[in-house]
Amino acid sequence: MVIKRCPKVILEGTRLTGKTDLAFALNEHPRIVGVRKYRYHAPIISAEWNGFTDSPYGASLINFEPQYEERVLEAYRTWAKLFELYRYYSWVVDRFHISTQAWQLIYANRRYDFTWLETRLVKLGFRLVFCWRHPDSFEEARKRRMKISSNPSQYDDLGLFLREQEVLQELIDRSLLSKFVVDVSESTLEQNATRTVLLLVTGAHITNAWTNGQLLIWMDADRASAMQLVAKKFEQDYGIPVRIETPEKITDNFPLAAQAGKGPDIVIWAHDKVGEWADGGVIAPIEVTAAYKQQFYPMAWDAVRHRMQLWGYPISLEAIGLIYNKKLVSGAPPTQLSDLIAFNQRLKSEHPDFNSILWDYNNPYYSWGILASGGGYIFGKTNDGYDPRNVGVATDGAVQGLSEIVHLIDIGVLPRMASSGDIAQELMARGKLAMMISGPWDWPNLMKSGIDFGVVPMPGTNGNLGKAFIGVQVAYINRSSSESRR
């Protein structure tokens, strides 16, 4: 199946930032325009085209005189109309309306409002890439440019470039378009193209990796081995090495590192940290296209939404379930809490010192699915999210679910003292526990112990299966990465 790629990108930046070379590189990059066996029409357009006069360095859409203003605005309206007519085509733009605003403000003290244009560009999915250079690197860039420039005098005053870059930054910050920054200070054209492609394809705000040529990820050790395969594929596709570290106490150490401007580019952790880390200023919000969002379950995006923004990329969904030892559970595992009574009698008759089922029933994370199966809910749903004033913990169904758990304790199916996860896992690994309610984090140890186990939904009440909480593993972007690009 051939995929039609229709990227729409506007490159902005002052002179000596390699925008034009980057535009041509993007226009032939397979991750942008697809794999091509030969060249064909792929337009690169630019507001720098100086077609208003017959002078080699005459007026353009950027540096025009007042008498050309209406012609300039008509040109921008025409481009917008053409983009709309050819919405299913790729467009790479080397400087556009932001450059017009910057030049006119700096050199002519005129202000132009292009909100009308950006509103149309946003609907078409245009992205804005700001090619940024560290102030100390302009001198070396000028030396390289002087070897080939046909108009070297334009590079005499580097102070103008620094001023242009500052104004561009301010205008880009206010832009309605999704925007990214690529630091071109010490990078090759190939590296800049790869980084830009990554930003455009994923919408990620990743920059610390560019300082040492690799991407640093922090995550827990249990999931790191699986992520290594993804990291290898990423490096093959984008040419960016990935280093995965598994430090202890990530939830304590990551905020401290991020606040100091250090730490990983990405930290992978559960979605329960979204609000805390977002409000603490240690992670960066993200923007994704509608097409990208459609690749995930809607609940995954709900998990990373906070204060009307998205704060991370969903990696995986996980939920607790009923883990059972296939040697001790013949046939289908129980689907109802009440079924455990008869199962316990059969198991005890054959293995008196074995346990039927264990879980930390005092912990609502593990027991809530049973209460929810009877109709319990935390907060009532609304069109905008949840109503914290509508609490459904004490509904009749939830009370019945809790009552059935208490009954299992009273008749000895469950112990009087709730069992911690470690106890249940140890007994399960020794083959002395038939079932436990837990999550994927316990699977590796059971595999290592040689237990042949299965996983099904946790049992419920009233003829319903349990409705466990859903956990989402999230890739969070270090906020200091986003800030260091400036």
C-alpha positions in Angstrom: 0.0 0.0 0.0 1.4 3.4 -1.0 1.0 6.1 1.6 0.6 9.6 0.3 2.6 12.0 2.5 1.4 15.6 2.5 3.7 17.5 5.0 3.3 21.2 5.2 6.2 23.0 6.9 7.4 26.6 7.1 11.0 27.2 8.0 11.8 30.4 9.7 15.1 31.9 11.0 17.5 34.7 10.3 20.3 34.5 7.8 23.2 32.0 8.3 20.9 29.4 9.8 20.8 27.1 6.8 17.1 27.3 6.1 17.3 26.9 2.4 19.6 23.9 2.5 17.4 22.4 5.1 14.3 23.0 2.9 15.9 21.1 0.0 17.0 18.3 2.3 13.5 17.9 3.7 12.0 18.0 0.2 13.8 14.8 -0.6 13.6 13.1 2.7 11.7 9.7 2.5 10.1 10.3 5.9 8.6 13.5 4.6 7.7 12.9 0.9 7.9 9.1 0.8 10.4 6.8 -1.0 11.0 8.0 -4.5 12.8 6.2 -7.4 13.1 9.5 -9.3 12.6 13.2 -8.8 9.3 14.9 -9.7 7.4 18.0 -8.9 7.8 18.9 -5.2 7.6 22.6 -4.6 9.7 24.7 -2.4 8.4 28.2 -2.1 9.8 31.3 -0.4 8.8 34.7 0.6 12.4 35.8 -0.3 11.6 35.6 -4.0 12.4 39.2 -5.2 10.0 39.3 -8.1 8.5 42.8 -7.7 11.4 44.6 -9.5 14.1 43.8 -12.1 16.8 44.4 -9.5 18.9 41.2 -8.5 18.4 42.1 -4.8 15.0 43.9 -5.2 11.8 43.8 -3.2 10.3 40.6 -2.0 7.4 39.6 0.3 9.7 40.3 3.2 11.6 43.5 2.5 9.0 45.4 0.3 8.4 49.1 0.2 5.0 50.6 1.2 3.9 50.9 -2.5 4.0 47.1 -2.8 2.0 46.4 0.3 -1.3 45.5 -1.4 0.6 43.3 -3.9 2.3 41.5 -1.0 -1.0 40.9 0.8 -2.6 39.7 -2.4 0.3 37.3 -2.9 -0.2 35.9 0.6 -3.9 35.5 0.0 -3.1 33.7 -3.3 -0.7 31.3 -1.5 -3.3 30.5 1.1 -5.8 29.8 -1.6 -3.4 27.6 -3.5 -2.6 25.7 -0.3 -6.3 25.1 0.3 -6.9 23.9 -3.2 -3.9 21.6 -3.0 -4.3 20.5 0.6 -3.3 16.9 -0.3 0.2 17.9 -1.5 3.4 18.5 0.2 4.6 22.1 0.8 8.0 23.1 2.1 8.3 26.9 2.6 11.6 28.6 3.1 10.7 31.8 5.1 7.1 33.1 5.0 4.9 35.6 6.9 6.9 35.5 10.2 10.0 36.8 8.3 7.8 39.5 6.7 6.6 40.6 10.2 10.1 40.7 11.6 11.8 42.6 8.7 9.0 45.2 8.5 9.0 45.7 12.3 12.8 46.0 12.6 13.7 48.0 9.5 10.5 49.9 8.6 8.7 50.1 12.0 5.5 48.7 10.4 3.4 46.0 12.0 1.5 43.4 10.1 -1.2 41.1 11.6 -1.3 37.7 9.8 -3.8 36.1 12.2 -6.1 35.6 9.2 -3.4 33.7 7.3 -2.4 31.6 10.3 -6.0 30.6 10.9 -6.1 29.2 7.4 -2.7 27.5 7.7 -3.6 25.9 11.0 -6.6 24.2 9.4 -4.3 22.8 6.7 -1.9 21.3 9.3 1.1 23.6 8.6 4.0 23.3 11.1 6.4 26.1 11.9 10.1 25.2 12.4 12.4 27.9 13.9 16.0 27.4 12.8 17.9 28.9 15.8 21.6 29.5 16.1 23.6 30.2 19.3 24.8 33.8 19.3 28.5 32.7 19.7 28.3 30.5 16.6 27.4 33.2 14.0 31.0 34.3 13.4 32.0 30.8 12.3 28.9 30.5 10.1 29.8 33.8 8.5 33.3 32.6 7.6 31.8 29.6 5.8 29.2 31.7 4.0 31.8 34.3 2.8 33.4 31.7 0.7 30.4 31.4 -1.6 28.3 34.5 -1.1 27.7 36.8 -4.1 26.6 39.6 -1.8 29.1 39.4 1.1 28.4 42.9 2.5 25.1 41.8 3.9 27.0 39.8 6.5 29.1 42.7 7.8 27.1 43.4 10.9 26.2 40.2 12.8 24.5 42.3 15.5 21.6 42.7 13.0 21.3 38.9 12.8 21.1 38.6 16.6 18.4 41.3 16.7 16.4 39.5 13.9 16.6 36.2 15.7 15.3 37.8 18.9 12.3 39.4 17.1 11.6 36.2 15.2 11.6 34.3 18.4 9.0 36.7 19.9 6.8 36.4 16.8 7.1 32.7 16.7 6.1 32.4 20.4 2.9 34.2 19.6 2.1 32.2 16.4 -1.0 30.1 16.2 0.9 27.3 14.4 2.4 24.3 16.0 6.0 25.2 16.3 9.4 23.5 17.0 12.9 24.8 17.4 15.9 23.2 15.8 19.3 24.3 17.1 21.6 24.5 14.1 24.6 25.9 15.9 26.9 22.8 15.8 25.1 20.4 13.6 25.4 19.1 10.1 22.7 19.5 7.5 22.0 15.8 7.7 21.6 16.0 11.5 19.3 19.0 11.2 17.2 17.3 8.6 16.9 14.2 10.8 15.9 16.2 13.8 13.3 18.2 11.9 11.8 15.1 10.4 11.5 13.6 13.9 9.8 16.7 15.2 7.4 16.8 12.2 6.5 13.2 12.3 6.1 12.8 16.0 5.4 16.3 17.2 7.9 15.8 19.9 9.8 18.6 21.8 13.1 16.8 22.1 16.4 18.8 22.3 18.8 17.7 25.0 19.7 14.8 22.7 21.2 17.2 20.2 23.9 18.4 22.5 25.7 15.1 22.7 24.2 13.4 19.7 22.0 10.9 21.5 18.6 10.7 23.1 18.5 9.9 26.9 15.5 8.1 28.4 14.8 7.3 32.0 12.4 4.4 32.8 12.0 1.6 35.3 14.1 -1.5 34.9 11.2 -3.9 34.3 10.2 -2.3 31.0 13.6 -1.3 29.8 14.5 -4.5 28.0 11.3 -4.2 25.8 12.1 -0.6 25.1 15.6 -1.5 23.8 14.0 -3.0 20.7 12.1 0.2 20.1 15.2 2.3 20.6 17.1 0.2 18.1 14.4 0.7 15.5 14.3 4.4 16.2 18.1 4.7 15.7 17.8 2.8 12.4 15.0 5.1 11.2 16.4 8.4 12.3 20.1 7.9 12.9 19.9 9.1 16.5 21.4 6.9 19.2 19.2 6.2 22.2 20.6 5.5 25.7 18.2 4.0 28.2 18.9 4.4 31.9 17.0 2.9 34.8 17.9 5.0 37.9 16.3 4.3 41.3 13.6 6.6 42.6 12.8 8.1 39.3 9.7 10.0 40.6 12.0 11.7 43.2 15.1 12.3 41.1 13.5 13.4 37.8 11.8 16.6 39.1 15.0 17.6 40.9 17.1 17.0 37.7 14.6 18.8 35.5 14.4 21.8 37.7 18.2 22.1 37.5 18.1 22.0 33.7 19.4 18.4 33.6 18.1 14.9 33.5 16.8 12.8 30.6 15.2 14.1 27.4 12.3 11.7 28.0 11.1 10.0 31.2 8.7 7.1 30.9 6.3 6.6 33.8 2.7 6.0 34.7 0.1 8.7 34.0 -0.5 9.3 37.7 2.3 11.9 37.6 0.7 14.1 34.8 -0.9 16.7 37.1 2.0 16.9 39.6 4.7 17.2 37.0 2.8 19.6 34.8 1.9 22.0 37.6 5.5 21.7 38.9 6.8 22.9 35.6 9.1 19.9 34.9 7.4 18.5 31.8 6.4 20.2 28.6 3.0 20.2 27.0 2.7 18.6 23.5 0.8 19.2 20.4 -0.3 16.4 18.1 -2.3 16.2 14.9 -5.7 14.7 14.7 -4.3 11.9 12.5 -1.7 11.0 15.0 -4.3 11.0 17.9 -6.4 8.5 15.9 -3.7 5.9 16.2 -4.4 5.5 20.0 -7.4 4.6 22.1 -9.2 7.8 23.2 -8.8 6.9 26.9 -5.0 7.0 26.4 -5.2 10.7 25.5 -7.7 11.3 28.4 -4.9 10.0 30.7 -2.4 12.6 29.7 -4.9 15.6 29.5 -4.5 18.2 32.3 -5.9 21.7 32.3 -7.0 21.4 28.7 -3.5 20.4 27.4 -1.8 17.1 26.6 1.4 16.4 28.6 2.9 13.3 27.2 2.7 10.5 24.6 0.9 7.3 25.6 3.1 4.3 25.3 1.0 1.4 26.5 -2.2 0.6 28.5 -2.2 -1.8 31.4 -4.7 -3.1 33.9 -4.8 -5.6 36.7 -6.5 -8.9 36.0 -6.9 -12.4 37.4 -3.6 -14.2 37.1 -4.1 -18.0 37.4 -1.9 -21.1 37.6 -3.1 -23.3 34.8 -2.0 -26.4 36.7 -4.4 -25.6 39.6 -7.3 -24.0 37.6 -8.9 -26.5 35.3 -11.3 -25.1 32.8 -12.4 -21.4 32.7 -11.3 -19.3 35.7 -14.1 -17.9 37.9 -15.9 -14.8 36.4 -17.9 -14.0 39.5 -16.8 -13.4 43.1 -19.4 -15.9 44.3 -17.8 -18.6 42.1 -14.7 -18.5 44.4 -16.5 -20.3 47.2 -17.0 -23.6 45.3 -13.6 -23.3 43.7 -12.0 -22.9 47.1 -13.7 -26.0 48.4 -12.4 -28.1 45.4 -8.9 -26.8 45.7 -8.7 -27.3 49.5 -9.9 -30.9 49.1 -7.0 -31.7 46.8 -4.3 -29.3 48.3 -5.2 -28.4 51.9 -2.1 -26.1 52.3 -2.7 -24.2 49.0 -4.5 -20.9 48.7 -7.3 -20.2 46.2 -6.9 -16.5 45.6 -5.1 -13.6 47.2 -4.9 -9.9 46.6 -4.4 -6.7 48.6 -8.1 -6.2 49.1 -7.6 -3.2 51.4 -6.0 -1.3 48.5 -8.8 0.3 46.4 -6.6 0.1 43.3 -7.0 -3.7 43.4 -10.5 -4.0 44.7 -12.2 -1.2 42.9 -12.9 -3.3 39.8 -15.2 -5.5 41.9 -17.2 -2.5 43.2 -17.4 -1.0 39.8 -18.7 -4.2 38.3 -21.9 -3.7 40.3 -22.3 -0.1 39.2 -20.0 1.9 41.4 -18.1 4.9 40.0 -15.6 7.4 41.3 -17.0 10.6 39.8 -19.9 11.1 37.5 -19.0 11.8 33.9 -20.0 15.0 32.1 -19.5 16.3 28.6 -16.4 18.2 29.8 -14.9 15.4 31.9 -16.0 14.5 35.5 -18.1 16.1 38.2 -16.3 15.8 41.5 -19.5 16.5 43.4 -21.1 13.4 42.0 -19.5 10.5 43.9 -20.6 7.0 43.2 -18.7 5.0 45.8 -21.7 4.2 47.9 -24.1 3.0 45.2 -26.1 -0.2 45.8 -23.9 -2.2 43.4 -20.6 -0.9 45.0 -21.9 -1.8 48.4 -22.8 -5.3 47.2 -19.4 -5.8 45.7 -17.7 -4.8 49.0 -20.2 -7.1 50.9 -19.1 -10.1 48.8 -15.5 -9.4 49.6 -16.3 -9.3 53.3 -18.2 -12.6 53.0 -15.2 -14.3 51.4 -13.2 -13.1 54.4 -15.8 -14.3 56.9 -15.9 -17.9 55.4 -12.1 -18.2 55.1 -11.7 -18.0 51.3 -9.7 -14.8 51.9 -7.4 -14.3 54.9 -8.4 -11.9 57.7 -5.2 -9.9 57.0 -5.0 -8.5 53.5 -2.0 -10.0 51.6 0.5 -7.6 50.1 1.5 -8.1 46.5 4.9 -9.6 47.5 3.3 -12.4 49.5 0.9 -13.3 46.7 3.6 -13.2 44.1 5.9 -15.4 46.2 3.2 -18.0 46.8 2.3 -17.9 43.1 5.9 -18.4 42.1 6.2 -21.4 44.4 3.1 -22.9 42.8 1.1 -22.7 46.1 -1.4 -20.1 45.0 -4.1 -20.8 42.3 -5.0 -17.1 41.5 -4.1 -13.6 42.4 -5.4 -10.2 41.3 -2.4 -8.2 40.0 -0.9 -6.6 37.0 1.7 -7.1 34.2 4.6 -6.1 36.6 4.2 -9.6 38.2 4.4 -11.6 35.0 8.3 -11.6 34.6 8.8 -13.2 37.9 6.3 -15.9 37.2 7.9 -16.6 33.9 11.3 -16.8 35.6 9.9 -19.3 38.1 8.5 -21.5 35.3 4.8 -21.0 36.2 2.4 -21.8 33.4 -0.1 -19.0 34.0 -2.9 -17.3 32.2 -4.5 -13.9 32.6 -8.3 -13.0 32.3 -10.4 -10.1 33.5 -10.9 -10.0 37.3 -14.1 -11.5 38.6 -17.1 -9.2 39.4 -20.6 -9.2 40.7 -24.2 -9.2 39.3 -23.1 -11.2 36.3 -20.5 -8.6 35.2 -16.8 -8.9 34.9 -14.6 -6.7 37.1 -13.9 -3.2 35.7 -10.3 -2.5 36.8 -8.6 0.8 36.7 -6.6 1.5 33.5 -3.0 2.6 33.8 -1.2 4.3 30.9 2.6 4.4 30.5 3.6 7.8 29.2 6.6 9.3 27.6 7.0 12.7 29.2 9.2 15.4 27.7 11.7 17.1 30.1 10.7 20.8 30.3 14.3 21.8 30.5 14.8 20.3 27.0 12.1 22.5 25.6 13.6 25.6 27.3 17.2 24.9 26.4 16.4 25.2 22.7 16.0 28.9 23.1 
